[in-house]
């Protein structure tokens, strides 16, 4: 038996909401909301071979959810544009935090 709100879309669990312009730029790069894994790997994870990337995607190493549009054994796998944009924003935020930590006087950085 279905629940009354089963038809509602589940909220995304993104740490940081991607800015709209990031979504637009990524859409211009990939041309679709769903990005095939191989295109994603070639663009942003080219230091990983296809097999390593396939194992890492969707894990703590690369925490991006993988989606499909059909249920079959040979289905194409994708990452949604919004997830990629949020992941990029999160990585940029973490890099900013790390730089601030390293440059803080308590961490031995030089004050300006």
N, C-alpha and C positions, 0 to 999 in steps of 0.2 A: 504494500500500500504506500502511495506516495504522500509526502508531507505537503502542506499548503504552499510552502515557499520553495519547493524543489526546482521551479522554473527560473528562480533568480540566480544571477551569476554570482559565484563565490568571490569574495574580495581577494585581491592580490596581496600577498604578504611580502611587500617590498620594503626594505629598510629606508630607502630614500626614493621619493617619487621623481621620476625623470622629468626634466624641464621639457615643455612642448617643442622647443626648437631642436633639442637633441633627437626627439622622435622624428621630426621632419628631416633632419640631416641623415639619420640612419635610413629612413625610407628612400631618400634619394640615392643612397649608396646601394641598397639591396633591392629596391623596387617592389617590395612586398612586406606585409606584416609578419609573415612566417619566413624565417631564414633557414635554408637547408644547412645541416651541420657542416658539410664539407666547405661551403662558402664561408661560414663563420670561422672555421679552422684556418682556411687559407688567408683570411683577412686579418684576424686578431691573434691566432694561436699558431702561426706558421713555424714556431720553434718546436712544435710537437708533431710527430707523425700521426697518421690517421688512426692507427690502432691505440696509441697512447691517449689521444684526444677522446676517442670513443669510450675508453675506460674512465677518463677523468670527468667528462661532462656529466652533470647531475649529481656530483659528489661534493664533498667539502673542498676538493681541489679547485673545481670550477662549478660553483653552486648555481647553475642555470637549469631550470626545468626544461625537459625535452617533451615536445608534443608531436602528435601525429594527426592526420585528418581521416585516415581509414584504419580499420582493424584487419590487418593481414600480416603474414609473416615477413613479407617483402616491403613493408610500408616505409615511406620516406620519413625521416625524423627532422624536426625543426626546433628552433628556438624562436619564441615570440619577440618581436621588436621591442616591446615595452620591457620585457625582462632583461634584454641585452642593454638597453639604455639605463635601466636602474642599476645593473651590475657595473657598468662603466662609471656611473656617478658614485657608487659606493667605493670602487677602487680609487677614484680620484680623491674622495673624502678621506679615505684611509691614508693615502700618500700625503695629503695635506697635514693630517694629524701627526704622522710620523715625522715630517719635516719640522713642524712646530715643536714636537717633543725633543728632537735632536738639537734644535737651535735655542731651546730655553736655557736660561742661566743655571737652573738646577741640574740639567743634564750635561753641563760643561760647555755649552755653546756660548758664543760671544754676544753680549747685548749690543744693540745698535745705538 
